[in-house]
Amino acid sequence: MILAVASGKGGTGKTTVSASLASVWPTPVIAVDLDVEEPNLHLFLRPEIQGSEKAYMEVPLADEDKCTACGACSDICQFKAISLLGDVLITFPEMCHGCGACLEVCPAGALTPDRRELGEVSWGQAGKMGFFMGRLRVGEAMSPPLMRFVRAKAAKLATASAADMIVDCPPGVSCPAVNAVMDADVILLVTEPTPFGLYDFRLAHEAFAPMNKPMAAVINRAGLGDDEVQRYCRRHDLPILAEIPYDREVAQAYSQGQIVAQATPALKVAFEDLAAQVRCVGPNSPCEAAHA
């Protein structure tokens, strides 16, 4: 099972929920931080990092001596990462999306594969759980290619060890957030009961709904605002699996870098219940197998 923990905006408690769920997950699990621009899941799980490697994307390298200035490469590039200025061929590696089309259409063989660094993927162990994270290179604009690299590494280990994956997704509804939930079996949306929280929660629900994946909600800081989030969920048949109270103990644990589920016995029970419920969301769940 791949569980994507997502949110419409930052600061709702998405990482808090991810870390807490991973800490009480009843079966082997791998925690994956795909928020590669601002990874912070490791601050709570505190894994022992066992390895890391750089991730790269293929980009074209131009040989001006071979270029015939036919313009085929610049015509096919939708992102203007390669341009022909008169007879001069210019490449802009930072704008390249790595599709490789320019390499295929060049009739003179003037383009050869090169690479640019995307960032770094690290892995290790946090107690009994596996851990993966990515960190985008400073100045790199595109995070999805690095996210795919991290996810592929984690999925390989998950398959080999028959483990579930809990993915801490980047916030929002842009390309990185959509990319993070694409392979998920279940999407868990974390929100807060405020006007801003509801607005971005609705955007996330509407953005992910066309994927036809099972979705459920967790309301963090419950009791802080109003009940408009609950009303929205009822209107859209979106199950609310947990409401984390707006509580000093929760805030204190978070501020000290603790896993919230381990802060008090009551919170541990609450997250164990959340883990049990989320595993029963959607088709082909362990619950269906248990009742078969």
C-alpha positions in Angstrom: 0.0 0.0 0.0 1.2 3.5 -0.8 -0.4 6.2 1.3 0.2 9.8 0.2 -0.2 12.4 3.0 -1.0 15.6 1.2 -2.4 19.1 1.9 -3.6 22.1 0.0 -1.2 24.4 1.8 1.8 24.3 4.0 1.6 24.3 7.8 -1.5 22.2 8.2 0.3 19.3 10.0 1.0 17.0 7.0 4.5 16.0 8.3 3.2 15.6 11.8 0.6 13.1 10.5 3.1 11.4 8.3 5.7 10.9 11.1 3.1 9.8 13.6 1.5 7.3 11.2 4.8 5.8 10.3 5.7 5.4 14.0 2.6 3.3 14.7 2.1 1.5 11.4 1.3 -2.1 12.2 3.2 -3.7 9.3 6.6 -3.0 7.7 6.7 0.5 6.4 9.0 2.9 4.5 8.7 6.6 5.2 9.4 8.8 2.1 9.8 12.5 2.2 8.9 13.8 -1.3 8.8 17.5 -0.2 12.3 17.8 -1.8 12.3 21.6 -1.7 11.9 21.7 2.1 12.3 18.2 3.5 11.7 18.0 7.3 10.3 14.5 8.0 13.8 13.5 9.1 13.7 16.1 11.9 11.0 14.0 13.6 11.9 10.4 12.6 15.7 11.1 13.1 16.9 8.3 10.9 20.4 6.9 10.7 21.4 7.9 7.2 23.1 4.9 5.6 23.8 6.2 2.1 23.2 9.0 -0.5 23.8 9.7 -4.1 23.4 12.5 -6.6 20.5 12.5 -9.0 20.8 13.8 -12.6 18.7 14.7 -15.6 19.7 14.1 -19.2 20.2 17.4 -21.1 21.6 18.0 -24.6 25.1 19.1 -25.3 25.6 20.9 -28.6 28.6 20.5 -31.0 28.6 23.7 -33.1 31.0 22.2 -35.6 28.4 19.5 -36.6 25.3 21.8 -36.4 23.8 22.6 -39.8 21.4 25.2 -38.4 18.4 23.3 -39.6 16.3 24.4 -36.6 14.7 21.0 -36.0 15.8 20.9 -32.3 14.5 24.4 -31.5 11.2 23.8 -33.3 10.4 20.7 -31.3 11.4 22.1 -27.9 8.3 23.4 -26.1 10.3 25.0 -23.3 12.8 26.9 -25.4 15.7 25.1 -23.7 17.5 25.0 -27.1 17.4 27.9 -29.6 19.0 28.8 -32.9 20.1 32.4 -33.1 21.1 32.9 -36.7 23.7 30.2 -37.2 24.5 29.9 -33.5 23.0 27.0 -31.5 22.4 27.8 -27.8 21.3 25.5 -25.1 19.8 26.4 -21.7 20.2 23.3 -19.5 18.2 24.8 -16.6 15.1 25.1 -18.8 15.4 21.5 -20.1 12.7 19.0 -19.1 14.7 16.0 -20.2 12.3 14.7 -22.8 15.1 13.9 -25.3 13.2 15.0 -28.4 15.9 17.3 -29.6 18.4 14.4 -29.6 16.1 12.3 -31.7 15.3 14.9 -34.4 18.8 16.2 -35.0 19.8 14.9 -38.4 23.4 15.9 -38.1 24.2 14.3 -34.7 25.1 17.7 -33.4 23.5 17.0 -30.0 24.8 14.4 -27.5 23.5 13.5 -24.0 24.9 15.4 -21.1 23.5 15.8 -17.6 22.7 18.4 -15.0 22.5 17.7 -11.2 19.0 17.7 -9.8 19.8 17.1 -6.1 20.5 14.3 -3.7 18.6 11.3 -2.5 19.4 9.9 0.9 18.2 6.7 2.7 18.5 5.0 6.0 16.7 3.5 8.9 14.5 5.0 11.6 14.0 2.3 14.2 12.3 -0.5 12.3 11.2 1.6 9.4 13.0 2.4 6.2 13.5 6.0 5.3 14.1 7.9 2.0 14.3 11.6 1.3 15.3 14.0 -1.5 16.9 17.4 -1.3 16.7 19.6 -4.4 19.9 21.4 -5.5 20.0 25.0 -4.7 18.9 26.9 -7.9 17.2 23.9 -9.4 13.7 24.9 -10.5 12.1 21.5 -11.3 11.4 19.1 -8.4 9.3 16.3 -10.1 12.3 14.6 -11.8 14.1 14.3 -8.4 10.9 13.2 -6.7 10.5 10.4 -9.3 14.1 9.3 -8.6 13.5 9.2 -4.8 10.2 7.3 -5.3 11.7 4.7 -7.6 14.5 4.0 -5.0 12.0 3.7 -2.2 9.6 1.5 -4.3 12.4 -0.9 -5.1 13.0 -1.5 -1.4 9.3 -1.6 -0.6 8.8 -4.4 -3.2 11.8 -6.3 -2.0 10.8 -6.1 1.7 7.0 -6.3 1.2 6.6 -3.0 3.0 4.0 -0.3 2.7 5.0 3.3 1.9 3.9 6.5 3.7 4.7 9.5 1.5 5.0 13.0 2.9 4.0 15.0 -0.1 4.8 18.7 -1.0 2.0 21.1 -0.1 -0.3 22.7 -2.6 -1.8 21.5 -5.9 0.9 22.4 -8.4 3.0 19.9 -10.4 5.1 18.6 -7.5 2.0 17.8 -5.4 0.2 16.1 -8.2 3.3 14.1 -9.1 3.7 13.0 -5.5 0.2 11.4 -5.3 0.1 9.8 -8.8 1.2 6.3 -7.6 -0.7 6.4 -4.3 -3.3 3.8 -3.4 -4.9 6.2 -0.9 -4.7 10.0 -0.5 -5.0 11.4 3.0 -5.7 15.1 3.0 -4.6 17.0 6.1 -6.3 20.4 6.8 -7.2 22.8 9.6 -10.6 24.3 10.4 -9.9 27.8 9.3 -11.1 29.8 6.2 -7.6 29.5 4.6 -7.5 25.8 5.5 -10.9 25.2 3.9 -10.1 27.1 0.8 -6.9 25.2 0.1 -8.4 21.9 1.2 -11.1 22.4 -1.4 -8.5 23.1 -4.1 -6.6 19.9 -3.2 -9.7 17.8 -3.2 -10.8 19.2 -6.6 -7.3 18.8 -8.0 -6.9 15.1 -6.9 -10.5 14.0 -7.5 -10.0 13.4 -11.3 -7.4 10.7 -10.5 -10.3 8.6 -9.0 -8.2 7.5 -6.0 -9.7 6.9 -2.6 -9.4 10.0 -0.4 -10.0 10.7 3.2 -9.4 13.7 5.5 -7.7 14.5 8.8 -8.5 17.7 10.6 -5.6 19.1 12.6 -6.0 21.7 15.3 -9.6 20.7 15.7 -11.6 23.1 17.8 -9.6 26.1 16.6 -12.1 27.4 14.1 -15.5 26.5 12.7 -17.1 23.4 11.3 -17.1 24.4 7.6 -14.5 21.7 6.8 -16.8 19.0 8.3 -19.7 20.3 6.3 -17.7 20.3 3.1 -16.6 16.7 3.7 -20.2 15.6 4.3 -21.4 17.2 1.1 -18.7 15.4 -0.9 -18.8 12.1 0.9 -15.2 12.5 2.1 -14.6 10.5 5.3 -12.9 12.3 8.2 -10.8 9.7 9.8 -9.4 11.7 12.7 -9.5 15.1 14.3 -6.3 16.1 16.1 -7.2 18.5 18.9 -5.9 22.0 19.2 -3.9 21.2 22.2 -0.9 22.5 24.1 0.6 19.0 24.4 0.5 18.5 20.6 2.1 21.9 20.0 4.8 21.4 22.6 5.7 18.0 21.2 5.9 19.4 17.7 8.0 22.4 18.7 10.5 20.0 20.4 10.8 17.8 17.3 9.0 14.9 18.9 6.7 12.5 17.1 3.2 13.6 18.2 1.9 10.1 18.4 4.5 9.3 21.0 3.8 12.4 23.1 1.0 10.9 25.2 -0.8 7.5 25.5 -4.0 9.1 24.2 -2.4 10.5 21.1 -0.7 7.2 20.4 -4.1 5.4 20.6 -5.6 8.1 18.3 -2.9 7.6 15.6 -3.1 3.8 15.9 -6.8 4.1 15.2 -6.1 6.4 12.3 -3.6 3.9 10.9 -6.2 1.1 11.2 -8.8 3.2 9.4 -6.7 4.5 6.6 -5.6 0.9 5.8 -9.3 0.1 5.2 -9.9 3.0 2.7 -10.5 2.0 -0.9 -10.6 -1.3 -2.7 -8.0 -4.1 -2.3 -7.4 -3.0 1.3 -6.1 -5.3 4.0 -9.5 -5.1 5.7 -11.2 -6.6 2.6 -8.7 -9.5 2.6 -9.3 -10.0 6.4 -13.0 -10.3 5.9 -12.8 -12.4 2.7 
